[in-house]
Amino acid sequence: MSYVNHLNYANKNGNVYCCLRNKIVQLGEEQVSNYCRGCTMFNGVDAQYTHVQCFWNDSREPQDEEVHVVHDPQLEFMSMQSRDIRCG
């Protein structure tokens, strides 16, 4: 596992996958104020809310060692539900 910056682009409906809440959310001022700004994984958002960056230890094989780009929040959500959890 390695720490990876996740660049989550909002889809045409303005939605992104939120790892903190483990759900698809509407990216906007309410989400950023109520959740992102208090999240230890939060790594920035653009002024137009087209994308948000989250930095966390991802157990999946990232497509790039430094940045994981997400354009489909539903696909990202499904990928996170099937991740391999190893205990011990």
C-alpha positions in Angstrom: 0.0 0.0 0.0 1.1 3.5 -0.7 -0.2 7.0 -0.2 -1.7 8.2 -3.4 -3.3 11.5 -4.4 -6.8 10.8 -5.7 -8.0 13.4 -8.3 -11.8 12.9 -8.3 -13.5 14.7 -11.2 -17.2 15.5 -10.8 -19.4 13.7 -13.4 -22.1 15.5 -15.5 -24.4 15.5 -12.4 -21.7 17.1 -10.2 -21.1 13.9 -8.2 -17.8 12.4 -6.9 -17.0 9.4 -4.7 -16.2 10.3 -1.1 -13.9 7.9 0.7 -14.6 9.4 4.1 -18.4 8.8 3.7 -18.0 5.8 1.4 -20.7 7.1 -0.9 -21.2 9.2 -4.0 -21.9 12.8 -3.1 -22.7 16.1 -4.7 -19.5 18.1 -4.9 -20.2 21.7 -3.8 -19.8 24.1 -0.9 -22.0 22.1 1.4 -19.9 18.9 0.9 -16.6 20.8 1.2 -17.7 22.8 4.3 -19.3 19.9 6.2 -17.0 17.1 5.3 -13.9 17.8 3.2 -12.4 20.6 5.2 -12.5 18.4 8.4 -11.2 15.3 6.7 -7.6 14.3 7.1 -7.5 13.0 3.5 -8.6 16.3 2.0 -6.0 17.7 -0.4 -7.8 20.6 -2.1 -10.7 21.5 -4.3 -10.9 23.8 -7.3 -13.1 27.0 -7.1 -15.7 25.7 -9.6 -16.1 22.3 -7.8 -15.1 20.4 -10.9 -12.8 18.1 -8.9 -11.5 17.4 -5.4 -8.2 15.9 -4.4 -7.9 13.3 -1.6 -4.6 11.9 -0.3 -4.8 8.5 1.4 -3.2 5.1 1.7 -4.8 3.0 -1.1 -4.6 -0.8 -0.9 -5.5 -1.1 -4.6 -3.0 -1.1 -7.4 -3.0 2.5 -8.5 -2.8 3.3 -12.2 0.0 5.7 -11.4 2.3 5.8 -8.3 1.4 9.4 -7.5 -2.0 10.2 -8.9 -5.2 8.1 -9.2 -7.6 9.9 -11.6 -11.3 9.2 -11.2 -13.9 10.3 -13.8 -16.6 7.8 -12.9 -17.7 8.0 -9.2 -19.9 4.9 -9.5 -17.0 2.8 -10.8 -14.8 4.1 -8.0 -17.5 3.3 -5.4 -17.8 -0.3 -6.7 -14.0 -0.7 -6.7 -13.8 0.4 -3.1 -16.4 -2.1 -2.1 -14.5 -5.0 -3.4 -11.0 -4.0 -2.1 -8.9 -6.7 -0.5 -8.8 -6.2 3.3 -5.9 -8.0 5.1 -5.8 -8.1 8.8 -2.8 -8.9 11.0 
